[in-house]
Every structure is written in structure tokens, then in C-alpha cells.
Amino acid sequence: MISIKKVATIGATVALLSAAAVPAFAGNFSHSGNSTDIDQKNKATITNDVDSSSNTGKNTGSSSSCSWLCFGSKGSKVETGNAKTEVSVATVANSNSADVSTCGCQSNKHGKNSSNKVDVDQSNKATITNDVDSKSNTGKNTGNYVETGNAKTDVAVLTVVNENVVTN
């Protein structure tokens, strides 16, 4: 024989399980309505301050640094190599993504007079400062015979901020 306590316990368990399952089925009934709010906000303040230099210049040749190849036996010779500076700065910030395609919230196919609403609010604020100083030098050499290399500076700055994507 089933006691009143057992019946009450089973009844309470069924009620709790049913209450837990209701949100999963809310969009499937007639006259039902679901509302989903997604709020994504980002704020970034980024400062990139890069100083770089390469130098093979400002050399002075002495009279003993050159053989007969330089303007006689009493000359000076300066030979330098290449000076190359490469700087790359990449900043990526404030990216929002919301995928509402799998929730079934955009469709009214779940029942007669059902209404499903998804509100997605994405906002970003970014302040980015890029200060890049880059120098290459092979010059300002003194001597009777001066041969310098090439000076080359490459700078690349990439900034990707405030990207919002909603998939539905």
C-alpha cells in the first residue's frame, strides 16, 4: 500500500520536474511568448608607443684603415653594412558575437499566435593611440673612401576594433 507521504513526495517531484521543463517548451505552445535580451558592451583604451632604430653610420676612418686602394697610401676607408628596422603593431579589441540562430527565437512556427522576441544590444567604445618612431641610418661617415650599406625602415600598423556580429 502506498502511504500518503510517498504520494506527496512523488507529486512534489513531478511538479518540480515539470516546472523545470516549462522554459524549454515555452515557445512550442499556442499563445506563448518568449523574450531574450542579449547585452554586450566593451570599452578599451590602448596606447602603443614604439621607438626603434638601427644605425651603422657616424663612423670615422683613420689614416691607417686604408691600403693603396684609397687615394694613395695615406687615406681613410669606411665601409658600413645595411641598417634595417622593422616594426609591426597589431591591436585587436572589442569584439562581440551573438548567435541566436539555434534558439528558435526568431520564428513564429511554434504555435498559433506565439510571439518570440530577441533583443541584441552590442556597443563598443575604443580609444587607440599608435605612436611609432622608427629610424635607420648608414650616413654621416667621414673618410677618404666611404662605402655605406642601405638604410631601410618598414612600419606596419593594423588596428581592428569594435566588431559586432549577430547570427540569426
Contact map, one row per residue, 1 for C-alpha under 8 A:
111000000000000000000000000000000000000000000000000000000000000000000000000000000000000000000000000000000000000000000000000000000000000000000000000000000000000000000000
111101100000000000000000000000000000000000000000000000000000000000000000000000000000000000000000000000000000000000000000000000000000000000000000000000000000000000000000
111111100000000000000000000000000000000000000000000000000000000000000000000000000000000000000000000000000000000000000000000000000000000000000000000000000000000000000000
011111110000000000000000000000000000000000000000000000000000000000000000000000000000000000000000000000000000000000000000000000000000000000000000000000000000000000000000
001111111000000000000000000000000000000000000000000000000000000000000000000000000000000000000000000000000000000000000000000000000000000000000000000000000000000000000000
011111111100000000000000000000000000000000000000000000000000000000000000000000000000000000000000000000000000000000000000000000000000000000000000000000000000000000000000
011111111110000000000000000000000000000000000000000000000000000000000000000000000000000000000000000000000000000000000000000000000000000000000000000000000000000000000000
000111111111000000000000000000000000000000000000000000000000000000000000000000000000000000000000000000000000000000000000000000000000000000000000000000000000000000000000
000011111111100000000000000000000000000000000000000000000000000000000000000000000000000000000000000000000000000000000000000000000000000000000000000000000000000000000000
000001111111110000000000000000000000000000000000000000000000000000000000000000000000000000000000000000000000000000000000000000000000000000000000000000000000000000000000
000000111111111000000000000000000000000000000000000000000000000000000000000000000000000000000000000000000000000000000000000000000000000000000000000000000000000000000000
000000011111111100000000000000000000000000000000000000000000000000000000000000000000000000000000000000000000000000000000000000000000000000000000000000000000000000000000
000000001111111110000000000000000000000000000000000000000000000000000000000000000000000000000000000000000000000000000000000000000000000000000000000000000000000000000000
000000000111111111000000000000000000000000000000000000000000000000000000000000000000000000000000000000000000000000000000000000000000000000000000000000000000000000000000
000000000011111111100000000000000000000000000000000000000000000000000000000000000000000000000000000000000000000000000000000000000000000000000000000000000000000000000000
000000000001111111110000000000000000000000000000000000000000000000000000000000000000000000000000000000000000000000000000000000000000000000000000000000000000000000000000
000000000000111111111000000000000000000000000000000000000000000000000000000000000000000000000000000000000000000000000000000000000000000000000000000000000000000000000000
000000000000011111111100000000000000000000000000000000000000000000000000000000000000000000000000000000000000000000000000000000000000000000000000000000000000000000000000
000000000000001111111110000000000000000000000000000000000000000000000000000000000000000000000000000000000000000000000000000000000000000000000000000000000000000000000000
000000000000000111111110000000000000000000000000000000000000000000000000000000000000000000000000000000000000000000000000000000000000000000000000000000000000000000000000
000000000000000011111111100000000000000000000000000000000000000000000000000000000000000000000000000000000000000000000000000000000000000000000000000000000000000000000000
000000000000000001111111110000000000000000000000000000000000000000000000000000000000000000000000000000000000000000000000000000000000000000000000000000000000000000000000
000000000000000000111111110000000000000000000000000000000000000000000000000000000000000000000000000000000000000000000000000000000000000000000000000000000000000000000000
000000000000000000001111111000000000000000000000000000000000000000000000000000000000000000000000000000000000000000000000000000000000000000000000000000000000000000000000
000000000000000000001111111110000000000000000000000000000000000000000000000000000000000000000000000000000000000000000000000000000000000000000000000000000000000000000000
000000000000000000000111111110011100000000000000000000000000000000000000000000000000000000000000000000000000000000000000000000000000000000000000000000000000000000000000
000000000000000000000001111110011100000000000000000000000000000000000000000000000000000000000000000000001000011001110000000000000000000000000000000000000000000000000000
000000000000000000000000111111010000000000000000000000000000000000000000000000000000000000000000000000000000011000000000000000000000000000000000000000000000000000000000
000000000000000000000000111111110000000000000000000000000000000000000000000000000000000000000000000000000000011101000000000000000000000000000000000000000000000000000000
000000000000000000000000000111110000000000000000000000000000000000000000000000000000000000000000000000000000011111000000000000000000000000000000000000000000000000000000
000000000000000000000000000011111000000000000000000000000000000000000000000000000000000000000000000000000000001111100000000000000000000000000000000000000000000000000000
000000000000000000000000011111111100000000000000000000000000000000000000000000000000000000000000000000000000001011100000000000000000000000000000000000000000000000000000
000000000000000000000000011000111110000000000000000000000000000000000000000000000000000000000000000000000000000001111000000000000000000000000000000000000000000000000000
000000000000000000000000011000011111000000000000000000000000000000000000000000000000000000000000000000001000000000111000000000000000000000000000000000000000000000000000
000000000000000000000000000000001111100000000000000000000000000000000000000000000000000000000000000000001000000000011110000000000000000000000000000000000000000000000000
000000000000000000000000000000000111110000000000000000000000000000000000000000000000000000000000000000001000000000001110000000000000000000000000000000000000000000000000
000000000000000000000000000000000011111000000000000000000000000000000000000000000000000000000000000000000000000000000111100000000000000000000000000000000000000000000000
000000000000000000000000000000000001111100000000000000000000000000000000000000000000000000000000010000000000000000000111100000000000000000000000000000000000000000000000
000000000000000000000000000000000000111110000000000000000000000000000000000000000000000000000000000000000000000000000001110000000000000000000000000000000000000000000000
000000000000000000000000000000000000011111000000000000000000000000000000000000000000000000000001000000000000000000000000111000000000000000000000000000000000000000000000
000000000000000000000000000000000000001111100000000000000000000000000000000000000000000000000001000000000000000000000000011100000000000000000000000000000000000000000000
000000000000000000000000000000000000000111110000000000000000000000000000000000000000000000000110000000000000000000000000001110000000000000000000000000000000000000000000
000000000000000000000000000000000000000011111000000000000000000000000000000000000000000000000100000000000000000000000000000111000000000000000000000000000000000000000000
000000000000000000000000000000000000000001111100000000000000000000000000000000000000000000001100000000000000000000000000000011110000000000000000000000000000000000000000
000000000000000000000000000000000000000000111110000000000000000000000000000000000000000000000000000000000000000000000000000001110000000000000000000000000000000000000000
000000000000000000000000000000000000000000011111000000000000000000000000000000000000000000000000000000000000000000000000000001111000000000000000000000000000000000000000
000000000000000000000000000000000000000000001111100000000000000000000000000000000000000000000000000000000000000000000000000000011110000000000000000000000000000000000000
000000000000000000000000000000000000000000000111110000000000000000000000000000000000000010000000000000000000000000000000000000011111000000000000000000000000000000000000
000000000000000000000000000000000000000000000011111000000000000000000000000000000000000000000000000000000000000000000000000000000111000000000000000000000000000000000000
000000000000000000000000000000000000000000000001111100000000000000000000000000000000000000000000000000000000000000000000000000000011110000000000000000000000000000000000
000000000000000000000000000000000000000000000000111110000000000000000000000000000000000000000000000000000000000000000000000000000001110000000000000000000000000000000000
000000000000000000000000000000000000000000000000011111000000000000000000000000000000101000000000000000000000000000000000000000000000111000000000000000000000000000000000
000000000000000000000000000000000000000000000000001111100000000000000000000000000000100000000000000000000000000000000000000000000000011100000000000000000000000000000000
000000000000000000000000000000000000000000000000000111110000000000000000000000000011100000000000000000000000000000000000000000000000001110000000000000000000000000000000
000000000000000000000000000000000000000000000000000011111000000000000000000000000010000000000000000000000000000000000000000000000000000111000000000000000000000000000000
000000000000000000000000000000000000000000000000000001111110000000000000000000011110000000000000000000000000000000000000000000000000000011100000000000000000000000000000
000000000000000000000000000000000000000000000000000000111110000000000000000000010000000000000000000000000000000000000000000000000000000011111000000100000000000000000000
000000000000000000000000000000000000000000000000000000011111000000000000000000000000000000000000000000000000000000000000000000000000000001111100000000000000000000000000
000000000000000000000000000000000000000000000000000000011111100000000000000001000000000000000000000000000000000000000000000000000000000000011100000000000000000000000000
000000000000000000000000000000000000000000000000000000000111110000000000000001000000000000000000000000000000000000000000000000000000000000001110000000000000000000000000
000000000000000000000000000000000000000000000000000000000011111010000000000111000000000000000000000000000000000000000000000000000000000000000111000000000000000000000000
000000000000000000000000000000000000000000000000000000000001111111000000001110000000000000000000000000000000000000000000000000000000000000000010000000000000000000000000
000000000000000000000000000000000000000000000000000000000000111111000000011110000000000000000000000000000000000000000000000000000000000000000000000000000000000000000000
000000000000000000000000000000000000000000000000000000000000011111100000011100000000000000000000000000000000000000000000000000000000000000000000000000000000000000000000
000000000000000000000000000000000000000000000000000000000000111111100000001111000000000000000000000000000000000000000000000000000000000000000000000000000000000000000000
000000000000000000000000000000000000000000000000000000000000011111111100111110000000000000000000000000000000000000000000000000000000000000000000000000000000000000000000
000000000000000000000000000000000000000000000000000000000000000111111101111000000000000000000000000000000000000000000000000000000000000000000000000000000000000000000000
000000000000000000000000000000000000000000000000000000000000000001111111100000000000000000000000000000000000000000000000000000000000000000000000000000000000000000000000
000000000000000000000000000000000000000000000000000000000000000001111111100000000000000000000000000000000000000000000000000000000000000000000000000000000000000000000000
000000000000000000000000000000000000000000000000000000000000000001111111111110000000000000000000000000000000000000000000000000000000000000000001100000000000000000000000
000000000000000000000000000000000000000000000000000000000000000000011111111000000000000000000000000000000000000000000000000000000000000000000001100000000000000000000000
000000000000000000000000000000000000000000000000000000000000000000111111111000000000000000000000000000000000000000000000000000000000000000000000000000000000000000000000
000000000000000000000000000000000000000000000000000000000000000001111111111000000000000000000000000000000000000000000000000000000000000000000000000000000000000000000000
000000000000000000000000000000000000000000000000000000000000001101100111111100000000000000000000000000000000000000000000000000000000000000000000000000000000000000000000
000000000000000000000000000000000000000000000000000000000000011111100111111110000000000000000000000000000000000000000000000000000000000000000011100000000000000000000000
000000000000000000000000000000000000000000000000000000000000111111000100011111000000000000000000000000000000000000000000000000000000000000000011100000000000000000000000
000000000000000000000000000000000000000000000000000000000000111011000100001111100000000000000000000000000000000000000000000000000000000000000011110000000000000000000000
000000000000000000000000000000000000000000000000000000000011100010000000000111110000000000000000000000000000000000000000000000000000000000001110111100000000000000000000
000000000000000000000000000000000000000000000000000000000000000000000000000011111000000000000000000000000000000000000000000000000000000000000000011110000000000000000000
000000000000000000000000000000000000000000000000000000011000000000000000000001111100000000000000000000000000000000000000000000000000000001000000001110000000000000000000
000000000000000000000000000000000000000000000000000000010000000000000000000000111110000000000000000000000000000000000000000000000000000001000000000111000000000000000000
000000000000000000000000000000000000000000000000000000010000000000000000000000011111000000000000000000000000000000000000000000000000000001000000000111110000000000000000
000000000000000000000000000000000000000000000000000001110000000000000000000000001111100000000000000000000000000000000000000000000000000111000000000011110000000000000000
000000000000000000000000000000000000000000000000000001000000000000000000000000000111110000000000000000000000000000000000000000000000000100000000000001111100000000000000
000000000000000000000000000000000000000000000000000111000000000000000000000000000011111000000000000000000000000000000000000000000000011100000000000000011100000000000000
000000000000000000000000000000000000000000000000000000000000000000000000000000000001111100000000000000000000000000000000000000000000000000000000000000001110000000000000
000000000000000000000000000000000000000000000000000100000000000000000000000000000000111110000000000000000000000000000000000000000000010000000000000000000111000000000000
000000000000000000000000000000000000000000000000000000000000000000000000000000000000011111000000000000000000000000000000000000000000000000000000000000000011100000000000
000000000000000000000000000000000000000000000001000000000000000000000000000000000000001111100000000000000000000000000000000000000000000000000000000000000001110000000000
000000000000000000000000000000000000000000000000000000000000000000000000000000000000000111110000000000000000000000000000000000000000000000000000000000000000111000000000
000000000000000000000000000000000000000000000000000000000000000000000000000000000000000011111000000000000000000000000000000000000000000000000000000000000000011110000000
000000000000000000000000000000000000000000000000000000000000000000000000000000000000000001111100000000000000000000000000000000000000000000000000000000000000001110000000
000000000000000000000000000000000000000000010000000000000000000000000000000000000000000000111110000000000000000000000000000001000000000000000000000000000000000111000000
000000000000000000000000000000000000000001110000000000000000000000000000000000000000000000011111000000000000000000000000000111000000000000000000000000000000000011100000
000000000000000000000000000000000000000001000000000000000000000000000000000000000000000000001111100000000000000000000000000000000000000000000000000000000000000011110000
000000000000000000000000000000000000000110000000000000000000000000000000000000000000000000000111110000000000000000000000010000000000000000000000000000000000000001111000
000000000000000000000000000000000000000000000000000000000000000000000000000000000000000000000011111000000000000000000000000000000000000000000000000000000000000000011110
000000000000000000000000000000000000010000000000000000000000000000000000000000000000000000000001111100000000000000000001000000000000000000000000000000000000000000001110
000000000000000000000000000000000000000000000000000000000000000000000000000000000000000000000000111111000000000000000000000000000000000000000000000000000000000000000111
000000000000000000000000000000000000000000000000000000000000000000000000000000000000000000000000011111111100000000000100000000000000000000000000000000000000000000000111
000000000000000000000000000000000000000000000000000000000000000000000000000000000000000000000000001111111100000000000000000000000000000000000000000000000000000000000011
000000000000000000000000000000000000000000000000000000000000000000000000000000000000000000000000001111110000000000000000000000000000000000000000000000000000000000000001
000000000000000000000000000000000000000000000000000000000000000000000000000000000000000000000000000111111100000000000000000000000000000000000000000000000000000000000000
000000000000000000000000000000000000000000000000000000000000000000000000000000000000000000000000000111111110000000000000000000000000000000000000000000000000000000000000
000000000000000000000000001000000111000000000000000000000000000000000000000000000000000000000000000110111110000000011100000000000000000000000000000000000000000000000000
000000000000000000000000000000000000000000000000000000000000000000000000000000000000000000000000000110111111000000011100000000000000000000000000000000000000000000000001
000000000000000000000000000000000000000000000000000000000000000000000000000000000000000000000000000000011111110000110000000000000000000000000000000000000000000000000000
000000000000000000000000000000000000000000000000000000000000000000000000000000000000000000000000000000000111111111110000000000000000000000000000000000000000000000000000
000000000000000000000000000000000000000000000000000000000000000000000000000000000000000000000000000000000011111101000000000000000000000000000000000000000000000000000000
000000000000000000000000001111000000000000000000000000000000000000000000000000000000000000000000000000000011111101000000000000000000000000000000000000000000000000000000
000000000000000000000000001111110000000000000000000000000000000000000000000000000000000000000000000000000001111111000000000000000000000000000000000000000000000000000000
000000000000000000000000000011100000000000000000000000000000000000000000000000000000000000000000000000000001111111000000000000000000000000000000000000000000000000000000
000000000000000000000000000001110000000000000000000000000000000000000000000000000000000000000000000000000001001111100000000000000000000000000000000000000000000000000000
000000000000000000000000001011111000000000000000000000000000000000000000000000000000000000000000000000000001111111110000000000000000000000000000000000000000000000000000
000000000000000000000000001000111100000000000000000000000000000000000000000000000000000000000000000000000011000011111000000000000000000000000000000000000000000000000000
000000000000000000000000001000001110000000000000000000000000000000000000000000000000000000000000000000001111000001111100000000000000000000000000000000000000000000000000
000000000000000000000000000000001111000000000000000000000000000000000000000000000000000000000000000000001100000000111110000000000000000000000000000000000000000000000000
000000000000000000000000000000000011110000000000000000000000000000000000000000000000000000000000000100001100000000011111000000000000000000000000000000000000000000000000
000000000000000000000000000000000011110000000000000000000000000000000000000000000000000000000000000000000000000000001111100000000000000000000000000000000000000000000000
000000000000000000000000000000000000111000000000000000000000000000000000000000000000000000000000010000000000000000000111110000000000000000000000000000000000000000000100
000000000000000000000000000000000000111100000000000000000000000000000000000000000000000000000000000000000000000000000011111000000000000000000000000000000000000000000000
000000000000000000000000000000000000001110000000000000000000000000000000000000000000000000000001000000000000000000000001111100000000000000000000000000000000000000010000
000000000000000000000000000000000000000111000000000000000000000000000000000000000000000000000000000000000000000000000000111110000000000000000000000000000000000001010000
000000000000000000000000000000000000000011100000000000000000000000000000000000000000000000000100000000000000000000000000011111000000000000000000000000000000000001000000
000000000000000000000000000000000000000001110000000000000000000000000000000000000000000000000100000000000000000000000000001111100000000000000000000000000000000001000000
000000000000000000000000000000000000000000111100000000000000000000000000000000000000000000001100000000000000000000000000000111110000000000000000000000000000000011000000
000000000000000000000000000000000000000000011100000000000000000000000000000000000000000000000000000000000000000000000000000011111000000000000000000000000000000000000000
000000000000000000000000000000000000000000011111000000000000000000000000000000000000000000000000000000000000000000000000000001111100000000000000000000000000000000000000
000000000000000000000000000000000000000000000111000000000000000000000000000000000000000000000000000000000000000000000000000000111110000000000000000000000000000000000000
000000000000000000000000000000000000000000000011100000000000000000000000000000000000000000000000000000000000000000000000000000011111000000000000000000000000000000000000
000000000000000000000000000000000000000000000011110000000000000000000000000000000000000000000000000000000000000000000000000000001111100000000000000000000000000000000000
000000000000000000000000000000000000000000000001111000000000000000000000000000000000000000000000000000000000000000000000000000000111110000000000000000000000000000000000
000000000000000000000000000000000000000000000000011100000000000000000000000000000000000000000000000000000000000000000000000000000011111000000000000000000000000000000000
000000000000000000000000000000000000000000000000011110000000000000000000000000000000101000000000000000000000000000000000000000000001111100000000000000001010000000000000
000000000000000000000000000000000000000000000000000111000000000000000000000000000000100000000000000000000000000000000000000000000000111110000000000000001000000000000000
000000000000000000000000000000000000000000000000000011100000000000000000000000000011100000000000000000000000000000000000000000000000011111000000000000111000000000000000
000000000000000000000000000000000000000000000000000001111000000000000000000000000010000000000000000000000000000000000000000000000000001111100000000000100000000000000000
000000000000000000000000000000000000000000000000000000111100000000000000000000011110000000000000000000000000000000000000000000000000000111111000000111100000000000000000
000000000000000000000000000000000000000000000000000000011100000000000000000000000000000000000000000000000000000000000000000000000000000011111000000100000000000000000000
000000000000000000000000000000000000000000000000000000001110000000000000000000000000000000000000000000000000000000000000000000000000000001111100000000000000000000000000
000000000000000000000000000000000000000000000000000000001111000000000000000001000000000000000000000000000000000000000000000000000000000001111110010000000000000000000000
000000000000000000000000000000000000000000000000000000000111100000000000000001000000000000000000000000000000000000000000000000000000000000011111010000000000000000000000
000000000000000000000000000000000000000000000000000000000001110000000000001111000000000000000000000000000000000000000000000000000000000000001111110000000000000000000000
000000000000000000000000000000000000000000000000000000000000100000000110001110000000000000000000000000000000000000000000000000000000000000000111110000000000000000000000
000000000000000000000000000000000000000000000000000000000000000000000110001111000000000000000000000000000000000000000000000000000000000000000011111000000000000000000000
000000000000000000000000000000000000000000000000000000000000000000000000000011100000000000000000000000000000000000000000000000000000000000001111111100000000000000000000
000000000000000000000000000000000000000000000000000000000000000000000000000001110000000000000000000000000000000000000000000000000000000000000000111110000000000000000000
000000000000000000000000000000000000000000000000000000001000000000000000000001111100000000000000000000000000000000000000000000000000000001100000011111000000000000000000
000000000000000000000000000000000000000000000000000000000000000000000000000000111110000000000000000000000000000000000000000000000000000001000000001111100000000000000000
000000000000000000000000000000000000000000000000000000000000000000000000000000001111000000000000000000000000000000000000000000000000000001000000000111110000000000000000
000000000000000000000000000000000000000000000000000000000000000000000000000000000111000000000000000000000000000000000000000000000000000111000000000011111000000000000000
000000000000000000000000000000000000000000000000000000000000000000000000000000000111100000000000000000000000000000000000000000000000000100000000000001111100000000000000
000000000000000000000000000000000000000000000000000000000000000000000000000000000001110000000000000000000000000000000000000000000000011100000000000000111110000000000000
000000000000000000000000000000000000000000000000000000000000000000000000000000000001111000000000000000000000000000000000000000000000000000000000000000011111000000000000
000000000000000000000000000000000000000000000000000000000000000000000000000000000000011100000000000000000000000000000000000000000000010000000000000000001111100000000000
000000000000000000000000000000000000000000000000000000000000000000000000000000000000001110000000000000000000000000000000000000000000000000000000000000000111110000000000
000000000000000000000000000000000000000000000000000000000000000000000000000000000000000111000000000000000000000000000000000000000000000000000000000000000011111000000000
000000000000000000000000000000000000000000000000000000000000000000000000000000000000000011100000000000000000000000000000000000000000000000000000000000000001111100000000
000000000000000000000000000000000000000000000000000000000000000000000000000000000000000001110000000000000000000000000000000000000000000000000000000000000000111110000000
000000000000000000000000000000000000000000000000000000000000000000000000000000000000000000111000000000000000000000000000000000000000000000000000000000000000011111100000
000000000000000000000000000000000000000000000000000000000000000000000000000000000000000000111110000000000000000000000000000001000000000000000000000000000000001111100000
000000000000000000000000000000000000000000000000000000000000000000000000000000000000000000001111000000000000000000000000001111000000000000000000000000000000000111110000
000000000000000000000000000000000000000000000000000000000000000000000000000000000000000000000111000000000000000000000000000000000000000000000000000000000000000111111000
000000000000000000000000000000000000000000000000000000000000000000000000000000000000000000000011100000000000000000000000011000000000000000000000000000000000000001111100
000000000000000000000000000000000000000000000000000000000000000000000000000000000000000000000001110000000000000000000000000000000000000000000000000000000000000000111110
000000000000000000000000000000000000000000000000000000000000000000000000000000000000000000000000111100000000000000000001000000000000000000000000000000000000000000011111
000000000000000000000000000000000000000000000000000000000000000000000000000000000000000000000000111110000000000000000000000000000000000000000000000000000000000000001111
000000000000000000000000000000000000000000000000000000000000000000000000000000000000000000000000001111000100000000000000000000000000000000000000000000000000000000000111
